[in-house]
Amino acid sequence: MNLCNPRFSATQYALLSSLMAVSRDILVAPAGILAKTTGWPIFFIISIIAALPGLLLLPFFAPWNQQPLAVLRPGIIDEL
């Protein structure tokens, strides 16, 4: 949700979550075939290697201990 524009947060969240679900739905059948041909230990290692790029990008897109962004209310410019 940090990446979404507050004015369009519902639409952007729906689009981004459906995009995530597409990859989950498309990769299910090939993953079963891959697990059957390689065996569970090798498939587990392949899964770890496939997950590493996303895990390495986490600090850039979801940093820990980040200060919350100030949300501007309408009329706050007049108060400053």
C-alpha positions as CSV (number, residue, x, y, z in Angstrom):
1,M,0.0,0.0,0.0
2,N,3.0,2.3,0.4
3,L,3.5,2.3,-3.4
4,C,-0.2,3.3,-4.1
5,N,-1.4,6.8,-4.6
6,P,-3.8,7.6,-1.8
7,R,-6.4,8.9,-4.2
8,F,-6.5,5.6,-6.1
9,S,-5.4,3.2,-3.4
10,A,-8.3,0.7,-3.8
11,T,-7.9,0.4,-7.6
12,Q,-4.1,0.1,-7.5
13,Y,-4.3,-2.4,-4.6
14,A,-6.8,-4.5,-6.6
15,L,-4.6,-4.4,-9.7
16,L,-1.4,-5.2,-7.9
17,S,-2.9,-8.1,-5.9
18,S,-4.5,-9.6,-9.0
19,L,-1.1,-9.3,-10.8
20,M,0.4,-11.3,-8.0
21,A,-2.4,-13.9,-8.2
22,V,-1.8,-14.4,-11.9
23,S,1.7,-15.6,-11.4
24,R,0.5,-17.9,-8.6
25,D,-2.2,-19.4,-10.9
26,I,0.1,-19.8,-14.0
27,L,3.1,-21.4,-12.2
28,V,1.1,-24.1,-10.3
29,A,1.0,-26.7,-13.1
30,P,4.6,-26.4,-14.2
31,A,5.8,-26.5,-10.6
32,G,4.2,-29.9,-10.1
33,I,5.8,-31.3,-13.2
34,L,9.2,-29.8,-12.1
35,A,8.8,-31.3,-8.6
36,K,8.0,-34.7,-10.1
37,T,11.0,-34.7,-12.5
38,T,13.6,-33.2,-10.2
39,G,12.5,-34.6,-6.9
40,W,11.6,-32.7,-3.7
41,P,15.1,-31.8,-2.5
42,I,16.2,-30.2,-5.8
43,F,12.8,-28.6,-6.2
44,F,13.1,-27.0,-2.8
45,I,16.5,-25.6,-3.8
46,I,15.1,-24.3,-7.1
47,S,12.3,-22.6,-5.1
48,I,14.7,-20.9,-2.7
49,I,16.8,-19.6,-5.7
50,A,13.6,-18.3,-7.4
51,A,12.6,-16.5,-4.2
52,L,16.0,-14.8,-3.6
53,P,15.5,-11.8,-6.0
54,G,12.2,-10.8,-4.3
55,L,13.7,-11.1,-0.9
56,L,16.7,-9.0,-1.9
57,L,14.4,-6.3,-3.2
58,L,12.4,-6.1,0.1
59,P,14.6,-3.5,1.8
60,F,14.2,-1.2,-1.1
61,F,10.4,-1.5,-1.4
62,A,9.4,-2.2,2.2
63,P,12.2,-0.9,4.4
64,W,12.2,-1.7,8.1
65,N,12.0,1.0,10.8
66,Q,10.9,3.6,8.2
67,Q,9.3,6.7,9.6
68,P,5.6,7.0,8.5
69,L,4.9,9.5,5.9
70,A,2.9,12.5,7.0
71,V,-0.6,12.5,5.4
72,L,-1.7,16.0,4.4
73,R,-5.3,16.9,5.1
74,P,-7.2,19.4,3.0
75,G,-6.6,22.8,4.4
76,I,-3.3,21.9,6.2
77,I,-1.4,24.4,4.0
78,D,-3.4,27.2,5.7
79,E,-2.3,26.0,9.1
80,L,1.4,26.0,8.1
